[in-house]
Amino acid sequence: MDSGATEFSRFSTALDLSKEGIALRKAFLDFGDKDIDCLRGLHELLRGYAPEFAAEFYRHVLSFEATRSFVSDTETLERLQRSQVTYFEGLTAGDYGKDYILHRLRVGMAHHRVGLGPSWYLGAYAKYLVGLLPESARRFGVDNVDFVETMQALIKIVLFDMGLAIETYIEARDQTIQGLRNYAEMVFETMHDGIFVLAHDLSILSVNRAGLQLFELSLPGVLGLQLGQVFDSAALVDAAAQVIREGGERQDLPFSLSVAGGGPVRQARVTLRNVCLADEDGQLLLVIEPLSEAELFRQHAEVQLQQSEAMLREAQAVAKIGSWRMDRPPEAGGRIECSDETCRLLGICAGRSFSSTTFFERVHPDDRDRVVRAWWVSMRGGESRLEYRVKINGETLWLEHRVKVAVNPEGEFLSATGTVQDITERRIAEMQIEQLAFYDPLTGLPNRALFQDRLMQALALAERQGTSLSLMFVDLDRFKEINDTQGHACGDLVLTELARRFRAALRHDETLARLGGDEFVIIAHQTGRSAATLIAERLHRTMLAPVEVGGCSFLLGASTGIAIYPNDGADGHVLLKHADIAMYKAKAEGGGYAFYSQEMGEDLARRMELARRFSRALSNNGLQLHYQPQCDLKSGKLTGAEALLRWHDEEWGWVSPAEFIPVAIERGLMVSLGEWVLKQACWQLQFWARAGLRLPERLAINVATEQIEQQDFASRALMITREAGVSPSAIELEITESSMMTDPESARRVTAMLVDAGFAFAIDDFGTGHSSLSYLKRFPASTLKIDMSFVRQMLTDRNDLSIVSTIIAMARSLGLKTLAEGVEELAQLDTLRSLGCDEAQGYYFSKALSPEMFAIHWLAPSGPPS
């Protein structure tokens, strides 16, 4: 019997295709003689249709990539179509005996051999039915009484065929799997390495012959035992448990193994691998490869070499020095062989050799050209050294590279050796020394010394190139208030943040330096007025957002003076002086920026001198307070006084507050000045009290906007009164209407705290600002002061009179006292009295007097003048 017949016989037996088995299949499909008769009738009707059907069927097959590969050429297609015609004609021929069944078995086996899965030939049978049913209906006639029974018979025989083909495919696959299993078992038994198959609980499921012989074991004696019961090795048990727990595999693990209870010790390499069969739980494969004498010797030598190399690596790592060697010239493809420490320093995977190009790529871009030139020069022979930077994982390192190149007598390259050392700490120390000498320690910006050096270089370059240059002098507005009220630590943080913002707003070729305090300078190359304007605007935009420091928010401005080389000065000293003058001009105009012009000279020089003299007067207690009486309009008696600031300069004489107050605002002195006024006024009250002189009511003291903006103003004011021994109830703080509206919520909160502490509050210059009733009623004020600009003209200007009358009526409705400023005539006094104004002050009563004169004229026992 040939192999094909044997295979069919085996399949016939496996699928139970005996006469009885076939009969049972047909009976289950309810396929009988009547169905056969119906199919024979259909056969006659479909005669001649088979070729057309086969052609259409293979057009369908060829439309899919997966099935098209089985039809390699035209000859194959024609052969398959002829086979399909035979199959088609046999489907309805009515002979369904042994030959028919064998033909169907061949179909299933063919599908298995070519790898065509059941899903594809199920589609083929579906194509059969989809093609046959309409054609059968057309030829048979749907009205024919036998049509339905014939179609049922057709479906039964197609399903009969499908069952045979699928079962054949499955049986063929199972036999293949069994063959592979038998082969695997044979290989398992004949391998030279010991193989143990373990369950996940590390119990032994199977051992091959080599494993038993290697450790003198018997199969019945080890099956079911735990791995630790067989081998005296806790490390092996731990490794096996780890592979089961984590998955994957571990290869070539060195072990000294012996069986538990004694026995030969084997030096071996162990591999542990998770395996999982489709019909079984996961298992662990333990492969034990015994080592030969030669391998043991080699291993020992390798261990010694590894220990030696490890010692060298550790020494290099401690010293941060790596070594390298190259035995062929770079232009001939020579590669650099290096130690692990060299690889680490250069950020290259350890154990790799690399080309010169790879080395160059590791060098910092700013140093690369220099290093490349030095490298090629060093390859000519001799010794050399160079320093450069590398950036590894975001960290910049400084390295020192030493090279020694050996050449033959003709000067040709023989070999190169060298070292690479991490000198980052040394370079950092050197840079720190340089930083201390040339950089501002607070902001990290160039200091005055480095600025002057760079300015000289920039001017020299501009002169050579015939280009312009801009020098900008930036001074922060009101910065002194932060230092005075919040402390220098807070001021330092503000300066640091502003320096960061300025630096971010400038290009890399624009030098930013800090001269000291709150003064910064910028050198901008090749810039005229328009470019300098853009730079100044960029700087000022950085200050639009508040600076948040320690829970405090500061909104600062800046004044920037700009001088242009060569028009505004040919040397650095003159250029800086003119930029400084322009800065003061900008400050006088309320901030922003200003370009230097010759017209600024005298006027700005006086203003700068005024600022210097006033700052000195404030520091040296050179200011004075004078006191102007406030009187009741009904009785004419003194009720209180207002403390007014006066300044007498030794050279200039009396300087008007209208001139020096704006300078104080520009210089950021208002907080310091306000505190000085409050302290002097409180000590004056205490001095009068000790002399038995007292104001009937309160002493009014002006409070600047800048003071109200300080979060700790209330606590500082209370501390000043306590230090002077004066009750807060003796003080009335005056805040202008405009100051009140700068930040209404903050002002309301601060004034409420002050009133709670005992201070009284008056709103000064009322009527000149917002005059908002909605805000007025929310402020804890007790007095409205009518601005002198309305009082002065109210007798001749009906509008001013109407405003004064309205303010008095509004104050009365809110329960507030009114005080008119600037009363100089009796007629003004009478009018105010008739309108219901409560109090007044002005030259009609007295000008502001020195403390001594005020005490004589207004506080003496004889009383105020009539």
SULZI-V208841 format. One record per residue. RES is the residue in one small letter. SS is DSSP state (@ for helix, = for strand, . for the rest). OMEGA is omega in radians with two decimals (* if undefined). D_CENTER is the distance of its C-alpha to the mean C-alpha in Angstrom with 1 decimal. Layout:
# SULZI-V208841
RES/SS/OMEGA/D_CENTER + RES/SS/OMEGA/D_CENTER
This chain:
# SULZI-V208841
m/./-3.13/79.2 + d/./-3.06/76.4 + s/@/3.12/72.7 + g/@/3.13/71.9 + a/@/3.12/74.7 + t/@/-3.14/73.6 + e/@/3.12/70.1 + f/@/3.14/71.4 + s/@/-3.14/73.7 + r/@/3.12/70.8 + f/@/-3.13/68.7 + s/@/3.13/71.8 + t/@/-3.09/72.2 + a/@/-3.09/68.6 + l/./-3.12/68.3 + d/./3.12/71.8 + l/./3.01/73.3 + s/./3.13/76.8 + k/@/-3.13/79.3 + e/@/-3.13/78.6 + g/@/3.11/74.8 + i/@/-3.13/75.0 + a/@/3.14/77.3 + l/@/3.11/74.9 + r/@/-3.12/72.0 + k/@/-3.13/74.2 + a/@/-3.12/75.4 + f/@/3.07/71.9 + l/./-3.08/71.2 + d/./-3.11/74.5 + f/./-3.08/75.5 + g/./-3.06/79.3 + d/@/-3.13/82.3 + k/@/3.11/81.8 + d/@/3.13/78.3 + i/@/3.13/79.7 + d/@/3.13/82.4 + c/@/-3.11/79.7 + l/@/3.09/77.7 + r/@/3.09/80.8 + g/@/3.10/81.5 + l/@/-3.14/78.0 + h/@/-3.13/78.5 + e/@/-3.12/81.4 + l/@/-3.08/79.5 + l/./-3.11/76.5 + r/./3.13/78.8 + g/./-3.10/77.5 + y/./-3.01/74.0 + a/@/-3.12/72.5 + p/@/3.13/71.7 + e/@/-3.13/70.0 + f/@/-3.13/68.0 + a/@/3.13/67.0 + a/@/3.12/65.9 + e/@/-3.13/63.7 + f/@/-3.10/62.3 + y/@/2.97/61.2 + r/@/3.10/59.7 + h/@/-3.13/57.4 + v/@/-3.08/56.7 + l/@/-3.14/55.9 + s/./-3.13/53.3 + f/./-3.11/50.9 + e/@/-3.06/49.1 + a/@/-3.11/49.7 + t/@/-3.13/53.4 + r/@/-3.10/54.0 + s/./3.13/53.5 + f/./-3.14/56.7 + v/./-2.94/58.8 + s/./-3.08/58.8 + d/./-3.10/61.6 + t/@/-3.13/64.4 + e/@/3.11/66.9 + t/@/3.14/64.7 + l/@/-3.13/64.1 + e/@/3.12/67.9 + r/@/-3.14/68.6 + l/@/3.13/66.1 + q/@/3.10/67.5 + r/@/3.11/71.0 + s/@/3.14/69.9 + q/@/3.08/68.3 + v/@/3.12/71.5 + t/@/-3.14/73.4 + y/@/-3.10/70.9 + f/@/-3.11/71.1 + e/@/3.13/74.8 + g/@/-3.08/75.0 + l/@/-3.09/72.8 + t/./-3.06/75.7 + a/./3.09/78.7 + g/./3.13/79.6 + d/./-3.03/79.9 + y/./-3.10/77.3 + g/./-3.02/78.9 + k/@/-3.11/77.9 + d/@/3.13/77.2 + y/@/-3.10/74.9 + i/@/3.11/72.9 + l/@/3.12/72.7 + h/@/3.14/71.3 + r/@/3.08/68.6 + l/@/3.14/67.7 + r/@/3.12/67.4 + v/@/-3.14/64.8 + g/@/-3.14/62.6 + m/@/3.12/63.0 + a/@/3.11/62.2 + h/@/-3.13/59.0 + h/@/-3.08/58.0 + r/@/-3.09/58.8 + v/@/3.11/56.7 + g/./3.12/53.8 + l/./-3.06/54.2 + g/./-3.11/52.9 + p/@/-3.09/54.8 + s/@/-3.11/52.4 + w/@/-3.11/53.7 + y/@/2.90/57.4 + l/@/3.06/57.0 + g/@/3.12/55.9 + a/@/3.11/59.0 + y/@/3.08/61.3 + a/@/3.10/59.5 + k/@/3.09/60.3 + y/@/-3.07/63.9 + l/@/-3.13/64.3 + v/@/3.11/62.5 + g/@/-3.06/64.8 + l/@/-3.02/68.0 + l/@/3.12/68.0 + p/@/-3.13/68.2 + e/@/3.11/70.6 + s/@/3.13/72.7 + a/@/-3.11/72.8 + r/@/-3.07/73.9 + r/@/-3.07/76.7 + f/@/-3.05/77.7 + g/./-3.06/77.5 + v/./3.14/75.5 + d/./3.12/78.7 + n/./-3.07/80.5 + v/./-3.12/81.1 + d/./-3.03/80.1 + f/@/-3.08/76.7 + v/@/-3.12/74.6 + e/@/3.12/76.3 + t/@/3.13/75.9 + m/@/3.09/72.1 + q/@/3.12/71.8 + a/@/3.12/73.7 + l/@/3.14/71.4 + i/@/-3.13/68.2 + k/@/-3.08/69.9 + i/@/3.08/70.7 + v/@/3.10/67.2 + l/@/3.07/65.6 + f/@/3.11/68.3 + d/@/-3.12/67.1 + m/@/3.14/63.4 + g/@/3.13/64.1 + l/@/-3.10/66.0 + a/@/-3.12/63.3 + i/@/3.14/60.4 + e/@/3.10/62.3 + t/@/3.12/63.3 + y/@/-3.10/59.7 + i/@/-3.13/58.6 + e/@/3.12/61.5 + a/@/3.11/60.9 + r/@/-3.13/57.3 + d/@/3.13/58.4 + q/@/3.09/61.0 + t/@/3.13/58.4 + i/@/-3.13/56.1 + q/@/3.10/59.1 + g/@/3.11/60.0 + l/@/3.11/56.5 + r/@/3.13/56.6 + n/@/3.13/60.0 + y/@/3.14/58.8 + a/@/3.13/55.8 + e/@/3.11/58.1 + m/@/3.11/60.4 + v/@/3.14/57.5 + f/@/-3.07/56.3 + e/@/-3.03/59.8 + t/@/3.14/60.5 + m/./-3.13/57.2 + h/./3.12/57.8 + d/./3.07/54.6 + g/=/-3.11/54.9 + i/=/3.08/53.0 + f/=/3.07/52.4 + v/=/-3.04/51.0 + l/=/2.97/49.5 + a/./-3.11/48.6 + h/./3.05/45.3 + d/./3.13/47.2 + l/./2.99/48.2 + s/=/-3.03/51.8 + i/=/3.14/53.6 + l/=/-3.07/54.4 + s/=/3.08/56.0 + v/=/3.10/56.8 + n/./-3.04/58.2 + r/@/-3.11/61.3 + a/@/3.12/59.6 + g/@/3.12/57.6 + l/@/-3.10/60.8 + q/@/-3.07/62.7 + l/@/-3.08/60.1 + f/./3.07/60.2 + e/./-3.12/63.7 + l/./3.00/62.7 + s/./-3.08/64.4 + l/@/3.13/62.7 + p/@/-3.08/64.3 + g/@/-3.08/63.5 + v/@/-3.11/59.7 + l/./3.12/58.8 + g/./3.12/57.1 + l/./3.03/56.4 + q/=/-3.13/52.9 + l/@/-3.14/51.4 + g/@/3.07/51.7 + q/@/-3.11/55.4 + v/@/-3.07/56.0 + f/=/3.11/54.0 + d/./-3.08/53.9 + s/./3.08/50.2 + a/@/-3.13/47.6 + a/@/3.11/44.9 + l/@/3.12/46.0 + v/@/3.14/45.8 + d/@/-3.14/42.3 + a/@/3.13/41.1 + a/@/3.14/42.8 + a/@/3.14/41.2 + q/@/3.13/37.7 + v/@/3.09/38.2 + i/@/-3.08/39.5 + r/@/-3.01/36.6 + e/@/-3.12/33.8 + g/./3.11/35.5 + g/./-3.11/35.8 + e/=/3.02/38.1 + r/=/-3.01/38.8 + q/=/2.97/41.1 + d/=/3.08/43.5 + l/=/3.14/43.2 + p/=/3.14/46.0 + f/=/2.90/48.4 + s/=/-2.97/51.8 + l/=/2.97/53.3 + s/./-3.12/56.6 + v/=/3.11/57.9 + a/./-3.14/58.1 + g/./3.11/61.4 + g/./-3.10/62.0 + g/./-3.11/62.5 + p/./3.08/61.5 + v/./-3.12/58.0 + r/=/2.96/56.2 + q/=/-3.00/53.5 + a/=/2.93/51.3 + r/=/-3.05/48.0 + v/=/3.02/46.6 + t/=/3.11/44.4 + l/=/-3.06/43.1 + r/=/3.02/42.0 + n/=/3.04/41.3 + v/=/-3.13/43.6 + c/./3.08/44.0 + l/./-3.02/47.1 + a/./-3.04/47.1 + d/./-3.11/50.0 + e/./3.02/49.2 + d/./3.11/46.6 + g/./-3.13/44.3 + q/=/3.13/46.0 + l/=/3.12/45.2 + l/=/3.10/46.9 + l/=/-3.13/47.9 + v/=/-3.11/49.2 + i/=/-3.13/51.0 + e/=/-3.13/51.9 + p/=/-3.12/54.5 + l/./3.08/54.2 + s/./3.12/57.2 + e/@/-3.14/58.6 + a/@/3.14/57.2 + e/@/3.11/53.7 + l/@/3.11/54.1 + f/@/3.13/55.1 + r/@/3.12/52.2 + q/@/3.14/49.7 + h/@/3.12/51.2 + a/@/3.13/50.8 + e/@/3.13/47.2 + v/@/3.13/46.5 + q/@/3.12/48.1 + l/@/3.14/46.2 + q/@/3.11/42.9 + q/@/3.12/43.7 + s/@/3.13/44.6 + e/@/3.13/41.4 + a/@/3.11/39.3 + m/@/3.13/41.0 + l/@/3.13/40.3 + r/@/3.14/36.6 + e/@/3.13/36.4 + a/@/3.13/38.2 + q/@/-3.14/36.0 + a/@/3.13/32.8 + v/@/-3.11/34.2 + a/@/-3.07/35.2 + k/./3.10/32.1 + i/=/3.07/34.6 + g/=/3.14/34.7 + s/=/3.13/37.6 + w/=/-3.14/38.2 + r/=/3.07/41.2 + m/=/-3.04/42.1 + d/./3.07/45.7 + r/./-3.13/45.7 + p/./-3.10/44.8 + p/@/-3.10/41.4 + e/@/3.10/43.2 + a/@/3.11/45.2 + g/./3.14/42.1 + g/./-3.13/42.0 + r/./-3.09/39.0 + i/=/3.04/37.6 + e/=/-3.00/38.2 + c/=/3.09/36.2 + s/./-3.14/35.7 + d/@/-3.10/32.7 + e/@/3.05/31.6 + t/@/3.11/31.7 + c/@/-3.13/29.6 + r/@/-3.11/27.1 + l/@/-3.12/27.0 + l/@/3.13/26.6 + g/./-3.14/24.1 + i/./-3.13/26.7 + c/./-3.12/27.8 + a/./3.10/30.7 + g/./-3.12/34.2 + r/./2.89/33.5 + s/./-3.07/35.5 + f/=/-3.09/33.9 + s/./3.07/35.1 + s/@/-3.13/34.9 + t/@/3.11/32.6 + t/@/3.09/30.1 + f/@/-3.13/30.4 + f/@/-3.12/29.9 + e/@/-3.13/26.7 + r/@/-3.11/25.3 + v/=/3.12/26.2 + h/./-3.10/23.7 + p/@/-3.11/24.3 + d/@/-3.13/25.7 + d/@/-2.91/28.3 + r/@/-3.10/29.1 + d/@/3.14/32.1 + r/@/-3.12/33.7 + v/@/-3.14/33.3 + v/@/3.14/34.7 + r/@/-3.13/37.7 + a/@/-3.13/38.4 + w/@/-3.08/38.2 + w/@/3.05/40.8 + v/@/-3.11/43.0 + s/@/-3.11/42.9 + m/./3.13/44.0 + r/./3.11/47.4 + g/./3.11/48.3 + g/=/-3.11/48.3 + e/=/3.12/45.6 + s/=/3.07/42.5 + r/=/3.07/39.2 + l/=/3.11/36.0 + e/=/-3.12/32.7 + y/=/3.14/29.3 + r/=/2.95/25.6 + v/=/3.10/23.6 + k/=/-3.06/19.9 + i/=/3.11/19.5 + n/./3.10/16.3 + g/./-3.11/14.4 + e/=/3.13/17.3 + t/=/3.11/20.0 + l/=/2.97/23.5 + w/=/-3.13/26.8 + l/=/2.99/29.7 + e/=/-3.05/33.4 + h/=/3.07/35.2 + r/=/-3.05/39.0 + v/=/2.99/41.1 + k/=/-3.07/44.8 + v/=/3.09/46.3 + a/=/3.11/49.8 + v/=/3.09/52.0 + n/./-3.11/55.6 + p/./3.13/58.5 + e/./3.14/57.7 + g/./-3.13/54.2 + e/./-3.09/52.6 + f/=/3.03/49.5 + l/=/3.14/50.2 + s/=/3.09/47.1 + a/=/3.05/44.1 + t/=/-3.12/42.8 + g/=/3.09/40.1 + t/=/3.04/37.6 + v/=/-3.09/34.0 + q/=/3.07/33.0 + d/=/3.14/29.8 + i/./-3.07/30.6 + t/@/-3.11/27.1 + e/@/3.13/28.5 + r/@/-3.14/31.5 + r/@/3.11/29.5 + i/@/3.11/27.2 + a/@/3.12/30.5 + e/@/-3.13/31.9 + m/@/3.09/28.9 + q/@/3.08/29.0 + i/@/3.10/32.6 + e/@/-3.14/31.9 + q/@/-3.13/29.1 + l/@/-3.08/31.7 + a/@/-2.96/34.2 + f/@/-3.09/32.3 + y/=/3.11/29.1 + d/./-3.07/28.7 + p/./-3.11/27.7 + l/./-3.02/25.9 + t/./-3.07/23.7 + g/./3.13/23.8 + l/./3.01/25.4 + p/=/3.12/28.7 + n/./-3.07/31.6 + r/@/-3.11/35.0 + a/@/-3.13/36.5 + l/@/3.10/33.8 + f/@/-3.12/33.7 + q/@/3.10/37.5 + d/@/-3.13/37.4 + r/@/3.10/34.8 + l/@/3.09/36.8 + m/@/3.13/40.0 + q/@/-3.12/38.3 + a/@/3.12/36.9 + l/@/3.11/40.4 + a/@/3.12/42.1 + l/@/3.14/40.0 + a/@/3.12/40.5 + e/@/3.13/44.2 + r/@/-3.06/44.4 + q/@/-3.11/42.6 + g/./-3.11/44.3 + t/./3.12/41.0 + s/./-3.13/39.9 + l/=/3.13/37.3 + s/=/3.02/35.8 + l/=/-3.09/35.5 + m/=/3.11/33.8 + f/=/-3.06/34.4 + v/=/3.07/32.0 + d/=/-3.11/33.1 + l/=/3.11/31.2 + d/=/3.03/33.3 + r/./3.14/34.3 + f/@/-3.11/32.1 + k/@/3.13/35.2 + e/@/-3.13/35.2 + i/@/3.12/31.9 + n/@/-3.06/33.3 + d/@/-3.04/36.6 + t/@/-3.07/35.5 + q/@/-3.14/32.2 + g/./-3.07/32.9 + h/@/3.12/31.7 + a/@/3.09/28.8 + c/@/3.11/27.3 + g/@/3.11/28.3 + d/@/3.12/26.6 + l/@/3.10/23.2 + v/@/3.12/23.9 + l/@/-3.14/24.9 + t/@/-3.13/21.8 + e/@/3.14/19.5 + l/@/3.08/21.8 + a/@/3.10/22.0 + r/@/3.14/18.2 + r/@/3.13/18.6 + f/@/-3.11/21.7 + r/@/-3.12/20.3 + a/@/-3.09/17.5 + a/@/-3.07/20.3 + l/./3.06/22.5 + r/./-3.06/23.0 + h/./-3.12/23.1 + d/./3.10/26.9 + e/./-3.06/27.3 + t/=/3.05/28.0 + l/=/3.14/26.9 + a/=/3.05/28.9 + r/=/-3.13/29.7 + l/=/-3.09/33.5 + g/=/3.13/33.5 + g/./3.13/33.2 + d/./-3.10/31.4 + e/=/3.11/32.5 + f/=/3.06/30.3 + v/=/3.12/31.6 + i/=/3.02/30.2 + i/=/-3.13/32.0 + a/=/-3.09/31.5 + h/=/3.00/33.5 + q/./3.13/35.6 + t/./3.01/35.0 + g/./-3.06/37.7 + r/@/-3.06/37.8 + s/@/3.13/35.8 + a/@/3.12/32.9 + a/@/3.09/33.0 + t/@/3.14/33.0 + l/@/3.13/29.7 + i/@/-3.14/28.2 + a/@/3.13/29.6 + e/@/3.07/28.3 + r/@/-3.14/24.8 + l/@/-3.08/25.1 + h/@/3.08/26.6 + r/@/-3.13/24.0 + t/./-3.09/21.4 + m/./3.14/23.6 + l/./3.13/23.9 + a/./3.13/21.2 + p/./3.03/22.5 + v/=/-3.12/21.4 + e/=/-3.12/20.6 + v/=/3.04/22.0 + g/./3.13/23.4 + g/./3.11/23.9 + c/=/3.14/25.6 + s/=/-3.11/24.7 + f/=/3.08/26.2 + l/./-3.04/26.8 + l/./2.98/28.2 + g/=/3.12/29.8 + a/=/3.04/30.9 + s/=/-3.04/34.0 + t/=/3.03/33.8 + g/=/-3.04/36.9 + i/=/3.03/37.0 + a/=/-3.05/39.7 + i/=/3.02/40.2 + y/=/0.10/41.8 + p/./-3.00/44.7 + n/./-3.03/46.0 + d/./3.13/45.0 + g/./-3.08/45.7 + a/./3.10/46.4 + d/./-3.02/45.1 + g/@/-3.10/42.1 + h/@/-3.12/44.0 + v/@/-3.11/45.4 + l/@/3.13/42.2 + l/@/3.12/40.3 + k/@/-3.12/43.2 + h/@/3.06/43.2 + a/@/3.10/39.5 + d/@/3.11/40.1 + i/@/3.12/43.0 + a/@/3.10/40.9 + m/@/3.13/38.3 + y/@/3.06/41.0 + k/@/3.10/42.2 + a/@/-3.13/38.8 + k/@/3.13/38.8 + a/@/-3.14/42.3 + e/./3.06/41.3 + g/./3.12/38.5 + g/./-3.08/35.5 + g/=/-3.12/33.8 + y/=/3.13/35.1 + a/=/3.07/38.5 + f/=/3.13/40.1 + y/./2.99/42.8 + s/./-3.08/46.4 + q/@/-3.11/49.7 + e/@/-3.12/50.7 + m/@/-2.94/48.3 + g/@/-2.96/50.4 + e/@/-3.09/52.9 + d/@/-3.10/51.3 + l/@/3.10/47.9 + a/@/3.10/49.6 + r/@/-3.11/51.4 + r/@/3.12/48.1 + m/@/3.12/46.4 + e/@/3.09/49.5 + l/@/-3.14/49.6 + a/@/-3.13/46.0 + r/@/-3.11/46.9 + r/@/-3.12/50.2 + f/@/3.11/48.7 + s/@/3.13/45.9 + r/@/3.13/48.7 + a/@/3.12/50.9 + l/@/-3.12/48.2 + s/@/-3.03/47.5 + n/./3.10/51.3 + n/./-3.12/52.5 + g/./3.11/54.2 + l/=/-3.12/53.6 + q/=/2.97/56.0 + l/=/2.98/56.2 + h/=/-2.99/59.1 + y/=/3.12/60.1 + q/=/-3.07/61.3 + p/=/3.02/63.4 + q/=/-2.99/62.6 + c/=/3.07/65.7 + d/=/-3.05/66.8 + l/./-3.14/68.4 + k/./-3.06/71.1 + s/./-3.07/72.3 + g/./-3.09/71.2 + k/./3.10/70.2 + l/=/3.05/67.2 + t/=/-3.12/64.2 + g/=/3.13/61.4 + a/=/3.05/60.0 + e/=/3.09/56.9 + a/=/-3.10/55.5 + l/=/-3.05/54.9 + l/=/3.10/53.3 + r/=/-3.14/55.6 + w/=/3.08/55.2 + h/=/3.13/58.2 + d/=/-3.08/57.4 + e/./-3.08/60.0 + e/./-3.04/60.3 + w/./-3.08/59.2 + g/=/-3.13/60.8 + w/=/3.11/59.4 + v/=/-3.07/56.1 + s/./3.03/55.3 + p/@/3.13/52.3 + a/@/3.13/51.6 + e/@/-3.04/50.9 + f/@/3.13/49.1 + i/@/3.07/46.9 + p/@/3.11/44.8 + v/@/3.11/44.4 + a/@/3.10/43.3 + i/@/-3.14/40.7 + e/@/-3.06/39.4 + r/./3.13/39.2 + g/./-3.06/37.4 + l/./-2.97/40.5 + m/@/3.12/41.1 + v/@/3.12/39.7 + s/@/-3.13/41.7 + l/@/-3.14/44.7 + g/@/3.12/44.6 + e/@/3.12/44.6 + w/@/3.13/47.5 + v/@/-3.11/49.5 + l/@/3.13/49.0 + k/@/-3.11/50.0 + q/@/-3.13/53.1 + a/@/-3.14/54.2 + c/@/3.13/54.0 + w/@/3.08/55.9 + q/@/3.07/58.5 + l/@/-3.14/59.0 + q/@/3.13/59.5 + f/@/3.11/61.9 + w/@/-3.10/64.0 + a/@/3.12/64.0 + r/@/3.10/65.5 + a/./3.13/68.1 + g/./-3.12/68.9 + l/./-3.10/67.4 + r/./2.97/65.1 + l/./3.12/63.6 + p/./-3.12/64.8 + e/./-2.97/61.3 + r/./3.00/57.9 + l/=/-3.11/56.6 + a/=/-3.13/54.1 + i/=/-3.14/51.2 + n/=/3.11/48.7 + v/=/-3.11/45.0 + a/./3.07/42.5 + t/@/-3.09/39.4 + e/@/3.11/37.3 + q/@/-3.14/38.8 + i/@/-3.11/38.2 + e/./3.13/34.5 + q/./-3.08/34.3 + q/./-3.10/33.3 + d/./-3.09/35.8 + f/@/-3.10/38.7 + a/@/-3.10/40.8 + s/@/3.14/40.7 + r/@/3.11/41.5 + a/@/3.13/44.3 + l/@/3.14/45.8 + m/@/-3.13/45.6 + i/@/3.14/47.5 + t/@/-3.14/50.3 + r/@/3.14/50.7 + e/@/3.14/50.9 + a/@/-3.11/53.6 + g/./-3.12/55.4 + v/./3.09/55.2 + s/./3.06/54.6 + p/@/-3.13/51.8 + s/@/3.11/54.5 + a/@/-3.04/56.1 + i/=/2.97/53.2 + e/=/-3.13/52.3 + l/=/-3.13/48.9 + e/=/3.08/48.9 + i/=/-3.12/45.7 + t/=/3.14/46.0 + e/@/3.14/45.4 + s/@/3.10/42.7 + s/@/-3.14/40.9 + m/@/-3.05/41.1 + m/@/3.11/39.4 + t/@/3.05/36.5 + d/./-2.98/34.5 + p/@/-3.08/37.2 + e/@/3.13/35.4 + s/@/3.13/34.5 + a/@/3.13/38.1 + r/@/-3.12/39.7 + r/@/-3.12/37.9 + v/@/-3.13/38.9 + t/@/3.10/42.4 + a/@/3.11/42.9 + m/@/-3.13/42.0 + l/@/3.11/44.5 + v/@/3.10/47.2 + d/@/-3.14/46.7 + a/@/3.09/47.3 + g/./3.12/50.6 + f/./2.97/49.8 + a/=/-3.11/51.3 + f/=/3.04/49.4 + a/=/3.08/50.8 + i/=/-3.03/49.2 + d/=/3.06/50.4 + d/=/-3.07/51.3 + f/=/-3.13/51.3 + g/./-3.13/51.8 + t/./-3.08/50.0 + g/./-3.05/46.5 + h/./-3.12/45.3 + s/./-3.10/48.1 + s/./3.12/46.2 + l/@/-3.09/48.3 + s/@/3.09/45.4 + y/@/-3.09/43.6 + l/@/-3.07/46.8 + k/./3.13/47.9 + r/./-3.13/44.6 + f/./-3.07/45.0 + p/./-3.12/47.3 + a/./3.08/49.4 + s/./-3.06/53.2 + t/=/2.96/54.3 + l/=/3.10/53.8 + k/=/-3.11/54.8 + i/=/-3.04/56.3 + d/./-3.09/55.3 + m/@/-3.13/58.2 + s/@/3.09/57.6 + f/@/-3.10/59.0 + v/@/-3.05/61.8 + r/@/-3.03/63.0 + q/@/-2.98/63.8 + m/./3.14/64.6 + l/./-3.11/68.4 + t/./-3.11/68.2 + d/./-3.08/65.2 + r/@/3.14/65.5 + n/@/3.12/61.7 + d/@/3.12/61.0 + l/@/3.12/63.6 + s/@/3.13/62.2 + i/@/-3.14/58.7 + v/@/-3.14/60.2 + s/@/-3.13/62.2 + t/@/-3.13/59.2 + i/@/-3.12/57.1 + i/@/-3.14/59.9 + a/@/-3.14/60.5 + m/@/3.13/56.8 + a/@/3.14/56.6 + r/@/-3.12/59.7 + s/@/3.13/58.4 + l/./3.13/55.2 + g/./-3.12/57.3 + l/./3.05/56.1 + k/=/3.08/58.3 + t/=/3.11/58.6 + l/=/-3.12/59.2 + a/=/3.12/60.2 + e/./3.01/59.2 + g/./3.11/61.4 + v/./-3.06/64.8 + e/./-3.06/67.4 + e/./3.10/70.5 + l/@/-3.13/72.7 + a/@/3.08/72.4 + q/@/-3.14/68.7 + l/@/-3.12/69.3 + d/@/-3.14/71.8 + t/@/3.14/69.6 + l/@/3.14/66.7 + r/@/-3.12/69.0 + s/@/3.12/70.4 + l/@/3.11/67.0 + g/./3.10/66.2 + c/./-3.03/63.8 + d/./-3.02/63.8 + e/=/3.13/63.2 + a/=/3.01/63.1 + q/./-3.14/62.5 + g/./-3.05/63.5 + y/./3.08/66.2 + y/./3.12/68.9 + f/./-3.13/68.4 + s/./2.94/67.1 + k/./3.08/64.6 + a/./-3.03/62.0 + l/=/3.04/63.9 + s/./-3.13/63.1 + p/@/-3.11/62.9 + e/@/-3.12/66.5 + m/@/3.11/68.0 + f/@/3.13/66.1 + a/@/-3.13/67.5 + i/@/-3.00/71.0 + h/@/-2.99/71.1 + w/@/-3.09/69.2 + l/@/-3.13/68.9 + a/./-3.11/72.3 + p/./-3.14/74.8 + s/./3.08/76.8 + g/./-3.12/73.9 + p/./3.13/72.4 + p/./-3.14/74.7 + s/./*/76.4
